[in-house]
Amino acid sequence: MATQRILDFLATRRPNGPCLVVDLDVVRDNFRAFEKALPDSKIYYAVKANPALEILRLLAAMGSSFDT
């Protein structure tokens, strides 16, 4: 589901080709929900799934571990 921020981004910027648009607030919320659902687990993010530095920095700040 597209958030309003993503819709606004796409309305004002027209990429010349395919692109991936990620709402970092959604990433943050999903990480927190995952932590809450599995409180005794260590969460690993697969860097090869999406190596965007913005996502990696956010997840690192939130305490994620990484599978490289």
N, C-alpha and C positions, 0 to 999 in steps of 0.2 A: 504494500500500500504506500502510495506516495504521500509524503508529508507536505504541508503547505510551503515549507522552505525549499523543498526540491522543486515543486511546481513553479515557485517564484524564480528560482535559478534558471530553469529551462525556458521560462517566458522571457527572460532578459538576455540570455546568452544562447546563441545558436551554434552548437558544436558542428564542425565540418564533417565529422564522422562519428562512429560509435563512441560512447563514453560511459563511464560508470559514475553515478552521482550517489554519494553516501551522506546521510544525515548523521553527524557524529553524536547528536543527542539520542538518536535511536540506538546507535552502537552502545552508548553509555547505559541506557535503560535496559537493553538486552543483557549486557554483562551483569548488571546489578540483579536482574531477575534470575539469571543463571546461578549467581552466587547464593542468592536466597534459597533457590530450589535445592542446591547441593552444598550446604554450608560446611560440610566436612571434606570437601574435595578441593584439589588444586586444579585450577582451570588453565588449560593450555590453548593458545591461539595458534592455528596453523598459518605461519607466515606465507607459505606458498599459496594460500587461498587468496590473499590480497596483501601485498607488501607495501601498501601506501603508508608513508611515514606518519601522516596525521593519525591514522588508525593505530599504528604501532605505539606512538607516543601516548595516546589516550589510554590504551589498554595497559601499557607499562605503568603509567601513573596510577592506575586503578588496582595494580597488583597482579596482573595477569602474568603467567609464564608463557613461554613461546616454544613451539615445535618447529624447528628449522629443518 
